[in-house]
Amino acid sequence: MTRDPSPPDPCRCPLCGGDNRCAMEIERETGQPQAPCWCLSATFTAELLARVPPAARGQACICAACAAAAHKRG
């Protein structure tokens, strides 16, 4: 019998596993208001978004480091 993989951690980048610094998730967890998330002004290429595992899509944010690395490769 195979187990279902555990759900993605919304505080971790689904690509590298690093802290994604998601302001919306920080606010949800702490109850402390946060400034708008950095990702609202970021650009994510279709290629980068396609690398996110299907189970993590819409569940965990890509971190700024992965977004910047993809932009440099772009």
MMTF fields as JSON, N, C-alpha, C and O atoms, coordinates in Angstrom:
{
  "mmtfVersion": "1.0.0",
  "mmtfProducer": "UNKNOWN",
  "numBonds": 295,
  "numAtoms": 296,
  "numGroups": 74,
  "numChains": 1,
  "numModels": 1,
  "chainsPerModel": [1],
  "groupsPerChain": [74],
  "chainIdList": ["A"],
  "bondAtomList": [4, 2, 8, 6, 12, 10, 16, 14, 20, 18, 24, 22, 28, 26, 32, 30, 36, 34, 40, 38, 44, 42, 48, 46, 52, 50, 56, 54, 60, 58, 64, 62, 68, 66, 72, 70, 76, 74, 80, 78, 84, 82, 88, 86, 92, 90, 96, 94, 100, 98, 104, 102, 108, 106, 112, 110, 116, 114, 120, 118, 124, 122, 128, 126, 132, 130, 136, 134, 140, 138, 144, 142, 148, 146, 152, 150, 156, 154, 160, 158, 164, 162, 168, 166, 172, 170, 176, 174, 180, 178, 184, 182, 188, 186, 192, 190, 196, 194, 200, 198, 204, 202, 208, 206, 212, 210, 216, 214, 220, 218, 224, 222, 228, 226, 232, 230, 236, 234, 240, 238, 244, 242, 248, 246, 252, 250, 256, 254, 260, 258, 264, 262, 268, 266, 272, 270, 276, 274, 280, 278, 284, 282, 288, 286, 292, 290],
  "bondOrderList": [1, 1, 1, 1, 1, 1, 1, 1, 1, 1, 1, 1, 1, 1, 1, 1, 1, 1, 1, 1, 1, 1, 1, 1, 1, 1, 1, 1, 1, 1, 1, 1, 1, 1, 1, 1, 1, 1, 1, 1, 1, 1, 1, 1, 1, 1, 1, 1, 1, 1, 1, 1, 1, 1, 1, 1, 1, 1, 1, 1, 1, 1, 1, 1, 1, 1, 1, 1, 1, 1, 1, 1, 1],
  "groupList": [{"groupName": "MET", "atomNameList": ["N", "CA", "C", "O"], "elementList": ["N", "C", "C", "O"], "formalChargeList": [0, 0, 0, 0], "bondAtomList": [1, 0, 2, 1, 3, 2], "bondOrderList": [1, 1, 2], "singleLetterCode": "M", "chemCompType": "L-PEPTIDE LINKING"}, {"groupName": "THR", "atomNameList": ["N", "CA", "C", "O"], "elementList": ["N", "C", "C", "O"], "formalChargeList": [0, 0, 0, 0], "bondAtomList": [1, 0, 2, 1, 3, 2], "bondOrderList": [1, 1, 2], "singleLetterCode": "T", "chemCompType": "L-PEPTIDE LINKING"}, {"groupName": "ARG", "atomNameList": ["N", "CA", "C", "O"], "elementList": ["N", "C", "C", "O"], "formalChargeList": [0, 0, 0, 0], "bondAtomList": [1, 0, 2, 1, 3, 2], "bondOrderList": [1, 1, 2], "singleLetterCode": "R", "chemCompType": "L-PEPTIDE LINKING"}, {"groupName": "ASP", "atomNameList": ["N", "CA", "C", "O"], "elementList": ["N", "C", "C", "O"], "formalChargeList": [0, 0, 0, 0], "bondAtomList": [1, 0, 2, 1, 3, 2], "bondOrderList": [1, 1, 2], "singleLetterCode": "D", "chemCompType": "L-PEPTIDE LINKING"}, {"groupName": "PRO", "atomNameList": ["N", "CA", "C", "O"], "elementList": ["N", "C", "C", "O"], "formalChargeList": [0, 0, 0, 0], "bondAtomList": [1, 0, 2, 1, 3, 2], "bondOrderList": [1, 1, 2], "singleLetterCode": "P", "chemCompType": "L-PEPTIDE LINKING"}, {"groupName": "SER", "atomNameList": ["N", "CA", "C", "O"], "elementList": ["N", "C", "C", "O"], "formalChargeList": [0, 0, 0, 0], "bondAtomList": [1, 0, 2, 1, 3, 2], "bondOrderList": [1, 1, 2], "singleLetterCode": "S", "chemCompType": "L-PEPTIDE LINKING"}, {"groupName": "CYS", "atomNameList": ["N", "CA", "C", "O"], "elementList": ["N", "C", "C", "O"], "formalChargeList": [0, 0, 0, 0], "bondAtomList": [1, 0, 2, 1, 3, 2], "bondOrderList": [1, 1, 2], "singleLetterCode": "C", "chemCompType": "L-PEPTIDE LINKING"}, {"groupName": "LEU", "atomNameList": ["N", "CA", "C", "O"], "elementList": ["N", "C", "C", "O"], "formalChargeList": [0, 0, 0, 0], "bondAtomList": [1, 0, 2, 1, 3, 2], "bondOrderList": [1, 1, 2], "singleLetterCode": "L", "chemCompType": "L-PEPTIDE LINKING"}, {"groupName": "GLY", "atomNameList": ["N", "CA", "C", "O"], "elementList": ["N", "C", "C", "O"], "formalChargeList": [0, 0, 0, 0], "bondAtomList": [1, 0, 2, 1, 3, 2], "bondOrderList": [1, 1, 2], "singleLetterCode": "G", "chemCompType": "PEPTIDE LINKING"}, {"groupName": "ASN", "atomNameList": ["N", "CA", "C", "O"], "elementList": ["N", "C", "C", "O"], "formalChargeList": [0, 0, 0, 0], "bondAtomList": [1, 0, 2, 1, 3, 2], "bondOrderList": [1, 1, 2], "singleLetterCode": "N", "chemCompType": "L-PEPTIDE LINKING"}, {"groupName": "ALA", "atomNameList": ["N", "CA", "C", "O"], "elementList": ["N", "C", "C", "O"], "formalChargeList": [0, 0, 0, 0], "bondAtomList": [1, 0, 2, 1, 3, 2], "bondOrderList": [1, 1, 2], "singleLetterCode": "A", "chemCompType": "L-PEPTIDE LINKING"}, {"groupName": "GLU", "atomNameList": ["N", "CA", "C", "O"], "elementList": ["N", "C", "C", "O"], "formalChargeList": [0, 0, 0, 0], "bondAtomList": [1, 0, 2, 1, 3, 2], "bondOrderList": [1, 1, 2], "singleLetterCode": "E", "chemCompType": "L-PEPTIDE LINKING"}, {"groupName": "ILE", "atomNameList": ["N", "CA", "C", "O"], "elementList": ["N", "C", "C", "O"], "formalChargeList": [0, 0, 0, 0], "bondAtomList": [1, 0, 2, 1, 3, 2], "bondOrderList": [1, 1, 2], "singleLetterCode": "I", "chemCompType": "L-PEPTIDE LINKING"}, {"groupName": "GLN", "atomNameList": ["N", "CA", "C", "O"], "elementList": ["N", "C", "C", "O"], "formalChargeList": [0, 0, 0, 0], "bondAtomList": [1, 0, 2, 1, 3, 2], "bondOrderList": [1, 1, 2], "singleLetterCode": "Q", "chemCompType": "L-PEPTIDE LINKING"}, {"groupName": "TRP", "atomNameList": ["N", "CA", "C", "O"], "elementList": ["N", "C", "C", "O"], "formalChargeList": [0, 0, 0, 0], "bondAtomList": [1, 0, 2, 1, 3, 2], "bondOrderList": [1, 1, 2], "singleLetterCode": "W", "chemCompType": "L-PEPTIDE LINKING"}, {"groupName": "PHE", "atomNameList": ["N", "CA", "C", "O"], "elementList": ["N", "C", "C", "O"], "formalChargeList": [0, 0, 0, 0], "bondAtomList": [1, 0, 2, 1, 3, 2], "bondOrderList": [1, 1, 2], "singleLetterCode": "F", "chemCompType": "L-PEPTIDE LINKING"}, {"groupName": "VAL", "atomNameList": ["N", "CA", "C", "O"], "elementList": ["N", "C", "C", "O"], "formalChargeList": [0, 0, 0, 0], "bondAtomList": [1, 0, 2, 1, 3, 2], "bondOrderList": [1, 1, 2], "singleLetterCode": "V", "chemCompType": "L-PEPTIDE LINKING"}, {"groupName": "HIS", "atomNameList": ["N", "CA", "C", "O"], "elementList": ["N", "C", "C", "O"], "formalChargeList": [0, 0, 0, 0], "bondAtomList": [1, 0, 2, 1, 3, 2], "bondOrderList": [1, 1, 2], "singleLetterCode": "H", "chemCompType": "L-PEPTIDE LINKING"}, {"groupName": "LYS", "atomNameList": ["N", "CA", "C", "O"], "elementList": ["N", "C", "C", "O"], "formalChargeList": [0, 0, 0, 0], "bondAtomList": [1, 0, 2, 1, 3, 2], "bondOrderList": [1, 1, 2], "singleLetterCode": "K", "chemCompType": "L-PEPTIDE LINKING"}],
  "groupTypeList": [0, 1, 2, 3, 4, 5, 4, 4, 3, 4, 6, 2, 6, 4, 7, 6, 8, 8, 3, 9, 2, 6, 10, 0, 11, 12, 11, 2, 11, 1, 8, 13, 4, 13, 10, 4, 6, 14, 6, 7, 5, 10, 1, 15, 1, 10, 11, 7, 7, 10, 2, 16, 4, 4, 10, 10, 2, 8, 13, 10, 6, 12, 6, 10, 10, 6, 10, 10, 10, 10, 17, 18, 2, 8],
  "groupIdList": [1, 2, 3, 4, 5, 6, 7, 8, 9, 10, 11, 12, 13, 14, 15, 16, 17, 18, 19, 20, 21, 22, 23, 24, 25, 26, 27, 28, 29, 30, 31, 32, 33, 34, 35, 36, 37, 38, 39, 40, 41, 42, 43, 44, 45, 46, 47, 48, 49, 50, 51, 52, 53, 54, 55, 56, 57, 58, 59, 60, 61, 62, 63, 64, 65, 66, 67, 68, 69, 70, 71, 72, 73, 74],
  "secStructList": [7, 7, 7, 7, 7, 7, 7, 7, 7, 6, 6, 5, 7, 6, 6, 6, 7, 1, 5, 7, 7, 7, 2, 2, 2, 2, 2, 2, 2, 2, 7, 7, 7, 7, 7, 7, 7, 4, 4, 4, 4, 7, 7, 7, 7, 2, 2, 2, 2, 2, 6, 1, 7, 4, 4, 4, 6, 6, 6, 1, 7, 7, 7, 2, 2, 2, 2, 2, 2, 2, 2, 2, 2, 7],
  "xCoordList": [0.853, 0.0, 0.902, 1.823, 0.633, 1.404, 0.641, -0.587, 1.391, 0.775, 0.741, 1.616, -0.276, -0.321, 0.777, 1.013, 1.458, 2.479, 1.818, 0.664, 2.574, 2.022, 1.783, 2.476, 0.809, 0.516, 1.712, 2.497, 1.847, 2.966, 2.873, 1.781, 4.023, 4.096, 3.952, 4.796, 2.914, 2.708, 3.795, 3.864, 4.644, 5.739, 7.038, 8.044, 7.029, 8.233, 8.056, 6.994, 9.092, 9.087, 8.944, 9.68, 8.017, 7.842, 8.975, 9.04, 9.866, 10.979, 12.251, 12.912, 12.611, 13.878, 13.69, 14.642, 12.486, 12.23, 12.595, 12.423, 13.099, 13.467, 12.262, 11.156, 12.476, 11.434, 10.973, 11.789, 9.683, 9.195, 8.784, 8.445, 8.809, 8.48, 7.126, 6.973, 6.166, 4.827, 4.138, 3.8, 3.932, 3.328, 1.913, 1.487, 1.192, -0.18, -0.19, -1.048, 0.763, 0.841, 1.334, 0.843, 2.303, 2.798, 1.653, 1.502, 0.851, -0.286, -1.3, -1.847, -1.547, -2.506, -2.017, -2.806, -0.731, -0.181, -0.054, -0.318, 0.349, 0.629, -0.527, -0.609, -1.417, -2.487, -2.026, -2.814, -0.744, -0.183, -0.276, 0.173, -0.849, -0.929, 0.465, 1.441, 0.53, 1.783, 1.631, 0.525, 2.754, 2.759, 2.41, 2.503, 2.011, 1.717, 2.904, 4.063, 2.595, 3.621, 4.5, 4.03, 5.792, 6.77, 6.324, 6.631, 5.605, 5.252, 4.24, 4.095, 3.548, 2.563, 3.208, 2.553, 4.5, 5.184, 6.199, 6.949, 6.224, 7.172, 6.555, 5.335, 7.427, 7.001, 7.44, 8.608, 6.517, 6.797, 6.551, 5.443, 7.58, 7.436, 6.608, 6.506, 6.025, 5.265, 6.171, 5.744, 7.419, 8.376, 8.627, 8.664, 8.799, 9.025, 7.798, 7.925, 6.631, 5.404, 5.178, 4.628, 5.593, 5.43, 6.311, 6.033, 7.365, 8.254, 7.664, 8.151, 6.637, 6.008, 5.279, 4.47, 5.559, 4.861, 3.343, 2.859, 2.602, 1.143, 0.485, -0.436, 0.938, 0.317, 0.538, -0.214, 1.566, 1.876, 1.295, 1.336, 0.763, 0.223, -0.957, -1.914, -0.864, -1.911, -1.879, -2.769, -0.866, -0.775, 0.429, 0.386, 1.515, 2.743, 3.393, 3.431, 3.9, 4.495, 5.955, 6.696, 6.343, 7.745, 8.488, 7.954, 9.72, 10.486, 11.132, 11.232, 11.56, 12.186, 13.476, 13.787, 14.235, 15.494, 15.24, 15.942, 14.266, 13.95, 13.393, 13.699, 12.572, 12.035, 13.157, 13.166, 14.1, 15.21, 16.117, 16.568, 16.391, 17.24, 16.603, 17.299, 15.307, 14.612, 14.654, 14.787, 14.54, 14.568, 15.96, 16.057, 17.021, 18.378, 18.618, 19.317, 18.03, 18.179, 17.394, 17.765, 16.248, 15.266, 15.78, 15.004],
  "yCoordList": [-1.175, 0.0, 1.243, 1.346, 2.17, 3.41, 4.495, 4.566, 5.326, 6.451, 7.661, 7.849, 8.476, 9.747, 10.64, 10.657, 11.386, 12.301, 13.361, 13.737, 13.829, 14.863, 16.138, 16.397, 16.923, 18.157, 19.11, 19.078, 19.949, 20.896, 21.885, 22.282, 22.276, 23.274, 24.643, 25.01, 25.407, 26.7, 27.728, 28.772, 27.442, 28.36, 28.003, 28.692, 26.939, 26.465, 26.52, 26.187, 26.938, 26.977, 25.551, 24.661, 25.323, 23.973, 23.536, 22.368, 24.456, 24.115, 23.798, 22.803, 24.628, 24.418, 24.019, 23.575, 24.166, 23.823, 24.923, 24.757, 26.047, 27.162, 27.959, 27.776, 28.837, 29.722, 30.645, 31.345, 30.653, 31.497, 32.898, 33.742, 33.15, 34.476, 34.989, 36.174, 34.102, 34.469, 35.307, 34.791, 36.571, 37.469, 37.029, 37.167, 36.506, 36.076, 34.885, 34.794, 33.972, 32.81, 33.222, 32.715, 34.139, 34.633, 35.279, 35.048, 36.084, 36.733, 35.698, 35.815, 34.692, 33.649, 32.909, 32.621, 32.602, 31.846, 32.672, 32.171, 33.934, 34.739, 35.64, 36.059, 35.939, 36.878, 38.332, 39.246, 38.545, 39.894, 40.421, 39.752, 41.603, 42.172, 42.29, 42.606, 42.033, 42.096, 43.087, 43.36, 43.61, 44.438, 43.53, 42.309, 44.1, 43.259, 42.342, 42.735, 41.144, 40.141, 40.587, 41.224, 40.236, 40.568, 40.032, 40.621, 38.922, 38.267, 39.055, 38.816, 39.978, 40.766, 41.649, 42.045, 41.959, 42.776, 41.95, 42.504, 40.635, 39.758, 39.233, 39.203, 38.826, 38.202, 36.744, 36.444, 35.861, 34.43, 33.941, 34.062, 33.394, 32.903, 31.622, 30.922, 31.331, 30.094, 28.889, 27.882, 28.989, 27.895, 27.624, 26.47, 28.692, 28.537, 27.922, 26.99, 28.428, 27.904, 26.442, 25.684, 26.04, 24.653, 23.697, 22.499, 24.212, 23.368, 23.027, 22.115, 23.732, 23.472, 22.128, 21.918, 21.222, 19.927, 20.129, 21.02, 19.313, 19.484, 19.581, 20.377, 18.792, 18.8, 20.114, 20.437, 20.884, 22.137, 23.358, 24.46, 23.18, 24.327, 24.932, 24.242, 26.227, 26.929, 26.665, 27.113, 25.942, 25.591, 26.223, 26.492, 26.461, 26.999, 27.934, 27.636, 29.053, 30.067, 29.763, 29.23, 30.11, 30.053, 31.147, 32.239, 30.862, 31.854, 32.884, 32.672, 33.987, 35.07, 34.607, 35.043, 33.73, 33.251, 32.443, 32.632, 31.558, 30.772, 31.664, 31.463, 32.652, 33.575, 34.392, 34.588, 34.868, 35.66, 34.811, 35.279, 33.572, 32.687, 32.415, 32.383, 32.221, 31.97, 33.216, 33.124, 34.368, 35.626, 35.824, 36.284, 35.48, 35.608, 34.671, 35.02, 33.461, 32.487, 32.901, 32.615, 33.613, 34.001, 34.444, 34.79],
  "zCoordList": [0.0, 0.0, 0.0, 0.81, -0.903, -0.94, -0.216, -0.266, 0.448, 1.163, 0.259, -0.586, 0.444, -0.259, 0.285, 1.493, -0.588, -0.059, 0.815, 0.606, 1.792, 2.664, 1.859, 0.875, 2.278, 1.534, 1.585, 2.534, 0.574, 0.563, 1.716, 2.122, 2.234, 3.297, 2.638, 1.821, 2.962, 2.309, 2.626, 1.978, 3.616, 3.964, 3.248, 3.416, 2.456, 1.771, 0.261, -0.265, -0.418, -1.876, -2.407, -1.98, -3.326, -3.855, -4.781, -5.167, -5.141, -6.025, -5.262, -5.557, -4.282, -3.569, -2.11, -1.468, -1.578, -0.189, 0.799, 2.007, 0.289, 1.157, 1.617, 1.11, 2.573, 3.099, 1.976, 1.376, 1.688, 0.596, 1.053, 0.223, 2.353, 2.908, 2.411, 2.115, 2.325, 1.871, 2.947, 4.013, 2.678, 3.667, 4.021, 5.168, 3.054, 3.335, 4.286, 5.164, 4.112, 5.0, 6.387, 7.395, 6.442, 7.732, 8.508, 9.708, 7.824, 8.479, 8.953, 10.049, 8.131, 8.516, 9.759, 10.659, 9.812, 10.937, 12.213, 13.306, 12.079, 13.266, 13.681, 14.836, 12.743, 13.023, 12.974, 13.215, 12.66, 12.588, 11.154, 10.223, 10.967, 9.617, 8.996, 9.676, 7.712, 6.962, 5.812, 5.344, 5.378, 4.167, 2.99, 3.112, 1.856, 0.692, 0.37, 0.501, -0.043, -0.328, -1.496, -2.439, -1.415, -2.452, -3.807, -4.843, -3.799, -5.066, -5.889, -7.088, -5.262, -6.003, -7.066, -8.03, -6.888, -7.891, -8.691, -9.495, -8.475, -9.177, -10.473, -10.639, -11.375, -12.615, -12.589, -12.345, -12.838, -12.872, -14.298, -14.82, -14.918, -16.285, -16.3, -15.293, -17.445, -17.6, -17.383, -16.818, -17.83, -17.646, -16.163, -15.738, -15.376, -13.943, -13.28, -12.487, -13.592, -12.994, -13.36, -12.561, -14.553, -14.992, -14.19, -14.138, -13.567, -12.758, -11.395, -10.728, -10.976, -9.674, -9.758, -10.662, -8.822, -8.835, -8.786, -8.088, -9.518, -9.56, -8.185, -8.003, -7.22, -5.888, -5.15, -4.23, -5.54, -4.847, -5.551, -5.004, -6.74, -7.484, -6.734, -6.383, -6.499, -5.765, -4.27, -3.547, -3.791, -2.38, -1.687, -0.487, -2.451, -1.875, -2.891, -4.085, -2.414, -3.283, -3.608, -2.782, -4.811, -5.22, -4.459, -4.266, -4.026, -3.268, -4.204, -5.412, -3.621, -4.391, -5.054, -6.162, -4.394, -4.97, -6.239, -7.233, -6.23, -7.426, -8.532, -9.708, -8.157, -9.149, -9.782, -10.998, -8.976, -9.498, -10.383, -11.429, -9.981, -10.78, -12.138, -13.154, -12.164, -13.427, -14.312, -15.532, -13.68, -14.441, -15.08, -16.218, -14.356, -14.881, -16.048, -16.999, -15.977, -17.061, -18.275, -19.413, -17.996, -18.983, -20.259, -21.15]
}
